[in-house]
């Protein structure tokens, strides 16, 4: 049987998209961009936010695994113009920078 969390996870996964920084600037200006640390699952972070799992979200905030984007972040992203994976969990836009592939 499929649980509501599994359905929501699938929905969030389908709603992720790759965006360039210029497409995210207006959301940053509104103060709704939340950066998700590399190594974390962006969809899992979005699911925890969407389900209002406050204990988990607060722990991640305290650990720095998720954080509201700050001016220094925006300045860095403006200079470098990286790509991001993004998903909206209204009112938040959760983003995770796409890292270049390491060729061994």
N, C-alpha and C positions, 0 to 999 in steps of 0.2 A: 504494500500500500504506500502511496506517495503522501508524504507529510506536507503541511503548509510551508514549512521551512525549505523543503526540497523544491517545491514549486516556485517559491520566491527566489531561491538561489538560481534556478534555471532562467527565470525572467530577468534577473539582474545580469546574468552572464550574457544573455542575448542583447542586453542594452548597453554593453560596454562598447567603446569605440576608441580608435586612436585619433588624437587631436594634437594639433600644433599649438604652441604657446599663444599666438595671436587669437586663436579661437577660445582660449580660456581667460584672457585678460579681463573681459567684462565681468566674469564671475568672480575673479580675484577682487576687482574694484567693489563688488557688492559684499565682499567679506565672507564668501561661502565656499572657498576652495579649501579642501582638507587633503594634505599630502599623506600618502601611505608609503611607509618605508619599503624599499626594495627587499625582497625576500619574504614579504608577507603576501598573502593571497588577496588581491584587490576585491574579488567578489565576496570572499569571506568577511572582509572588513565592511563592505557595503551591507551584507546580510546582518551583521551584528548591529550596525547603525539603524538599519531599517526596522529591525525587531526590537529596537530600543533596549538592548542588553547593556544597561548602564554600567554594571560592574566590569564587564569585559572592556567596554569602550574607555572607561575611566582608567583602567589598568594600562591599556595601550597608550593613552595620553600621557600617563605618568612615566611610562617607559620610553616615550619618544617614538613609538612605533607608528603612531598617527599624530598629526599636528596640524593646526590651522596654518595655512601658508602666510608667511610674513613678507614685508617689503623686501628684505634681503633675498628671499627666495625669488620673488618676482623680478628683481633686478638681475639676478643670475640667469634666470630663464630667458629674460629679454635679450641678454647678451649672447647666450648660447643657442637659443631657439631649438630646444630639444622637442622630441615627440613624447606624448603621454598616452597611457591608457586612462580612460575616464569613464565614470558611471555616476549617474545622478540618483541621489537618495534625498529627495526634496526636504529641506531647502539646500542641502549640501551637494557639492560636486567633489567626489573623491577622485584623486588623481595619483598616478604612479608613473614616474619617469621610465621611458623605454630605454634600457641600457643597450649599448652597442654589443653585438655578438662578439664573443672572444673566439678567434680562430686559433686553434692549437696546431 
